[in-house]
């Protein structure tokens, strides 16, 4: 009986040891997983920090090129640059290539909300009217201004989903707009708005502009939506490749021109960094 009791005790001890070993194994596996996860996060953060620095440096290189031009560009330009052996696609865009929220009229705003925002025509017209009403204020409230693109969220009817579709196509102040858009400076998505959603028309104008054509036919776009001329405000976009195949986009909104007590011939008044999936760096 004593021998049997001893065997049982040893068996229970063995089972307990096995449970302890299994528990320790799970703890070790969990720790290894956490360490690997933290290592991946740190690696991603490091890659983003390095890419952000490269993008900011490429923007500064582009600004140096802009500063020595005889005349400021009036159309969108794309420059291939390199910083620390990293190729960077840089796009220089006069801000009158975007839709000015403070100057655009109801028809252009309605086209923006319908084509880019995806709203039905009646809802787009209604939202355009609410935008103008918000800008105008009321008898007891002074007129409002869009100080930043984010102020679009203050307009009744603009939610986060709609805002995300509109934000890349608008500006809060493009530097003296009369309410129209410079088609030669506009990205493809804005050209699609001007063309009423006609992709072929927008693509033809964008292709001719990017090819450097001197005379570009814009008669398919409503004349009331268009303006031309030079401005002092630009958006400089830099697209930097990330190790995982994605791209970090860096955008600087700048005002060109020497100001009192300024050390540089430009002033940066807004910057953005965002990550996009693997695709062409600038479209």
NORRASUL-V281050 format. One record per residue. RES is the residue in one letter. OMEGA is omega in radians with two decimals (* if undefined). NEAR is the number of other ideal C-beta (glycine too) atoms within 10 Angstrom. D_FIRST is the distance of its C-alpha to the first C-alpha in Angstrom with 2 decimals. Layout:
res = (RES | RES)
omega = (OMEGA | OMEGA)
near = (NEAR | NEAR)
d_first = (D_FIRST | D_FIRST)
This chain:
res = (X | X | X | X | X | X | X | X | X | X | X | X | X | X | X | X | X | X | X | X | X | X | X | X | X | X | X | X | X | X | X | X | X | X | X | X | X | X | X | X | X | X | X | X | X | X | X | X | X | X | X | X | X | X | X | X | X | X | X | X | X | X | X | X | X | X | X | X | X | X | X | X | X | X | X | X | X | X | X | X | X | X | X | X | X | X | X | X | X | X | X | X | X | X | X | X | X | X | X | X | X | X | X | X | X | X | X | X | X | X | X | X | X | X | X | X | X | X | X | X | X | X | X | X | X | X | X | X | X | X | X | X | X | X | X | X | X | X | X | X | X | X | X | X | X | X | X | X | X | X | X | X | X | X | X | X | X | X | X | X | X | X | X | X | X | X | X | X | X | X | X | X | X | X | X | X | X | X | X | X | X | X | X | X | X | X | X | X | X | X | X | X | X | X | X | X | X | X | X | X | X | X | X | X | X | X | X | X | X | X | X | X | X | X | X | X | X | X | X | X | X | X | X | X | X | X | X | X | X | X | X | X | X | X | X | X | X | X | X | X | X | X | X | X | X | X | X | X | X | X | X | X | X | X | X | X | X | X | X | X | X | X | X | X | X | X | X | X | X | X | X | X | X | X | X | X | X | X | X | X | X | X | X)
omega = (3.14 | 3.14 | 3.13 | 3.12 | 3.11 | 3.09 | -3.13 | 3.13 | 3.11 | 3.12 | 3.12 | 3.10 | 3.12 | 3.11 | 3.13 | 3.12 | 3.13 | 3.10 | 3.13 | 3.11 | 3.13 | 3.13 | 3.11 | 3.11 | 3.11 | 3.12 | -3.14 | 3.11 | 3.12 | 3.12 | 3.12 | 3.13 | -3.14 | 3.13 | 3.13 | 3.14 | 3.12 | 3.12 | 3.11 | 3.13 | 3.13 | 3.12 | 3.12 | 3.14 | 3.11 | 3.14 | 3.13 | 3.13 | 3.13 | -3.14 | 3.10 | 3.08 | 3.11 | 3.14 | 3.12 | 3.12 | 3.13 | 3.09 | 3.12 | 3.08 | 3.12 | 3.13 | 3.08 | 3.10 | 3.12 | -3.04 | -3.10 | 3.10 | 3.13 | 3.12 | -3.14 | -3.12 | 3.12 | 3.09 | 3.12 | 3.11 | 3.06 | -3.11 | 2.99 | 3.14 | 3.12 | 3.07 | -3.09 | 3.08 | 3.07 | 3.10 | -3.10 | 3.04 | -3.09 | 3.11 | 3.11 | -3.05 | 2.98 | -3.03 | 3.04 | 2.94 | 3.07 | -3.12 | -3.08 | -3.11 | -3.12 | -3.05 | -3.07 | 3.10 | -3.09 | -3.13 | 3.14 | 3.09 | 3.12 | 3.09 | 3.09 | -3.09 | -3.12 | -3.04 | -3.10 | -3.11 | 3.13 | -3.14 | 2.99 | -3.04 | -3.10 | 3.12 | 3.13 | 3.11 | 3.13 | 3.14 | 3.08 | 3.11 | 3.12 | 3.10 | 3.11 | 3.11 | 3.11 | 3.11 | -3.06 | -3.09 | 3.14 | -3.12 | -3.10 | -3.10 | 3.14 | 3.11 | -3.12 | 3.01 | 2.99 | 3.12 | 3.11 | 3.14 | -3.13 | 3.11 | 3.09 | 3.12 | 3.13 | 3.12 | 3.13 | 3.13 | 3.11 | 3.09 | -3.08 | -3.12 | 3.11 | 3.13 | -3.12 | 3.13 | -3.04 | -2.97 | -3.11 | -3.02 | -3.03 | 3.07 | 3.11 | 3.09 | -3.07 | 3.00 | 3.04 | -3.14 | 3.03 | 3.14 | 3.13 | -3.08 | 3.04 | -3.06 | -3.12 | 3.12 | -3.00 | 3.00 | -3.06 | -3.09 | 3.08 | 3.08 | 3.09 | 3.06 | -3.14 | -3.11 | 3.12 | 3.13 | 3.13 | -3.02 | -3.11 | 3.12 | -3.14 | -3.12 | 3.14 | -3.13 | -3.14 | -3.13 | 3.12 | 3.11 | -3.10 | 3.10 | 3.11 | 3.14 | -3.12 | -3.12 | -3.10 | -3.11 | 3.10 | -3.09 | 3.08 | 3.12 | 3.12 | -3.10 | -3.12 | -3.14 | -2.94 | 2.94 | 3.13 | 3.11 | -3.09 | 3.03 | 3.13 | -3.11 | -3.07 | 2.93 | 3.12 | -3.13 | 3.05 | -3.13 | -3.03 | 3.13 | 3.07 | -3.09 | -3.10 | 3.10 | 3.10 | -3.14 | 2.96 | 3.09 | 3.11 | -3.13 | 3.05 | 3.00 | -3.00 | 3.02 | 3.13 | 3.13 | -3.12 | 3.09 | 3.13 | 3.10 | 3.12 | 3.12 | -3.12 | 3.13 | 3.05 | 3.11 | 3.10 | -3.11 | 3.09 | 3.09 | 3.12 | 2.99 | 3.04 | -3.10 | 3.11 | 3.13 | 3.14 | -3.13 | 3.05 | -3.02 | 3.14 | 3.12 | *)
near = (5 | 6 | 7 | 8 | 9 | 10 | 10 | 10 | 10 | 10 | 10 | 10 | 10 | 10 | 10 | 10 | 10 | 10 | 10 | 10 | 10 | 10 | 10 | 10 | 10 | 10 | 10 | 10 | 10 | 10 | 10 | 10 | 10 | 10 | 10 | 10 | 10 | 10 | 10 | 10 | 10 | 10 | 12 | 15 | 10 | 11 | 16 | 16 | 11 | 16 | 25 | 16 | 15 | 23 | 27 | 17 | 18 | 27 | 25 | 16 | 17 | 23 | 20 | 12 | 13 | 19 | 14 | 7 | 10 | 4 | 6 | 16 | 16 | 16 | 18 | 23 | 20 | 14 | 16 | 10 | 17 | 11 | 19 | 10 | 6 | 16 | 14 | 25 | 19 | 25 | 21 | 22 | 25 | 26 | 23 | 29 | 25 | 26 | 26 | 23 | 25 | 18 | 19 | 25 | 13 | 12 | 14 | 22 | 27 | 23 | 24 | 25 | 26 | 21 | 21 | 22 | 21 | 13 | 20 | 10 | 11 | 10 | 15 | 20 | 17 | 15 | 22 | 23 | 13 | 15 | 23 | 14 | 13 | 21 | 17 | 11 | 12 | 10 | 4 | 5 | 9 | 8 | 10 | 16 | 13 | 21 | 10 | 13 | 21 | 11 | 16 | 18 | 12 | 10 | 21 | 9 | 13 | 19 | 8 | 7 | 9 | 19 | 16 | 9 | 15 | 21 | 15 | 17 | 21 | 22 | 25 | 19 | 20 | 26 | 18 | 15 | 23 | 10 | 16 | 22 | 26 | 24 | 25 | 22 | 26 | 28 | 20 | 15 | 17 | 26 | 24 | 21 | 26 | 26 | 23 | 15 | 13 | 15 | 11 | 9 | 18 | 25 | 14 | 17 | 23 | 22 | 12 | 16 | 21 | 13 | 8 | 8 | 12 | 5 | 5 | 15 | 11 | 20 | 6 | 14 | 22 | 15 | 9 | 11 | 22 | 17 | 18 | 14 | 11 | 15 | 21 | 16 | 24 | 29 | 24 | 25 | 24 | 31 | 24 | 28 | 17 | 16 | 11 | 10 | 9 | 18 | 21 | 23 | 21 | 24 | 19 | 21 | 22 | 23 | 17 | 19 | 14 | 12 | 11 | 4 | 5 | 11 | 6 | 13 | 14 | 22 | 15 | 15 | 12 | 13 | 15 | 14 | 15 | 10 | 13 | 14 | 7 | 10 | 11 | 9 | 20 | 16 | 11)
d_first = (0.00 | 3.82 | 5.42 | 5.09 | 6.13 | 8.60 | 9.94 | 10.66 | 12.34 | 14.29 | 15.32 | 16.62 | 18.42 | 19.94 | 21.15 | 22.64 | 24.36 | 25.76 | 27.10 | 28.70 | 30.24 | 31.55 | 33.01 | 34.63 | 36.03 | 37.61 | 39.07 | 40.52 | 41.97 | 43.51 | 45.01 | 46.43 | 47.93 | 49.48 | 50.89 | 52.39 | 53.82 | 55.36 | 56.74 | 58.39 | 59.85 | 61.19 | 62.63 | 64.34 | 65.72 | 67.01 | 68.66 | 70.31 | 71.54 | 73.02 | 74.61 | 76.02 | 77.65 | 79.09 | 80.41 | 82.01 | 83.60 | 84.97 | 86.52 | 88.22 | 89.58 | 90.96 | 92.56 | 94.27 | 95.74 | 96.88 | 98.54 | 100.86 | 102.00 | 105.67 | 104.91 | 101.68 | 100.28 | 100.94 | 98.51 | 94.85 | 94.14 | 91.10 | 90.68 | 88.13 | 87.13 | 84.59 | 82.87 | 80.70 | 80.65 | 79.37 | 81.73 | 82.50 | 84.54 | 86.72 | 88.76 | 91.67 | 92.64 | 95.46 | 94.09 | 96.85 | 94.91 | 92.56 | 93.39 | 94.44 | 92.87 | 95.64 | 98.55 | 97.60 | 99.38 | 97.99 | 98.55 | 96.70 | 93.82 | 93.59 | 93.46 | 90.69 | 88.60 | 89.24 | 88.87 | 86.34 | 84.65 | 84.43 | 85.86 | 88.08 | 91.76 | 92.25 | 89.24 | 90.44 | 93.90 | 92.46 | 90.24 | 93.22 | 95.22 | 92.43 | 92.32 | 96.06 | 95.77 | 93.06 | 95.29 | 98.29 | 96.53 | 98.28 | 100.98 | 98.55 | 96.52 | 98.06 | 97.70 | 94.34 | 93.76 | 90.86 | 89.99 | 87.08 | 85.91 | 82.94 | 85.49 | 85.72 | 82.58 | 84.73 | 86.87 | 85.76 | 84.19 | 82.88 | 79.09 | 76.81 | 76.68 | 80.48 | 80.92 | 78.74 | 81.09 | 84.25 | 83.51 | 84.16 | 87.58 | 89.08 | 90.32 | 91.02 | 94.16 | 95.37 | 98.28 | 101.34 | 100.72 | 103.30 | 100.61 | 100.50 | 98.40 | 99.48 | 98.51 | 98.73 | 96.05 | 93.78 | 90.39 | 89.97 | 88.20 | 91.14 | 93.61 | 91.81 | 92.37 | 96.05 | 96.35 | 94.92 | 91.84 | 93.82 | 91.53 | 94.09 | 96.73 | 94.34 | 93.04 | 96.62 | 97.69 | 94.56 | 94.99 | 98.67 | 97.91 | 95.14 | 97.46 | 100.02 | 102.70 | 105.69 | 106.79 | 104.02 | 104.90 | 103.34 | 105.67 | 102.80 | 101.39 | 102.97 | 105.49 | 104.54 | 101.04 | 102.33 | 103.61 | 104.17 | 104.88 | 103.13 | 100.74 | 99.27 | 95.70 | 93.31 | 89.69 | 88.32 | 85.20 | 83.09 | 80.40 | 77.80 | 75.20 | 71.52 | 68.92 | 67.18 | 70.44 | 71.43 | 74.53 | 75.14 | 78.47 | 80.28 | 83.36 | 85.85 | 88.64 | 91.52 | 95.05 | 97.39 | 100.24 | 100.79 | 100.29 | 101.32 | 99.01 | 97.04 | 95.90 | 95.43 | 97.75 | 95.10 | 92.80 | 89.36 | 88.80 | 85.67 | 82.81 | 80.01 | 77.01 | 75.05 | 72.90 | 73.78 | 72.04 | 73.04 | 76.67 | 80.17 | 80.48 | 83.54 | 84.91)
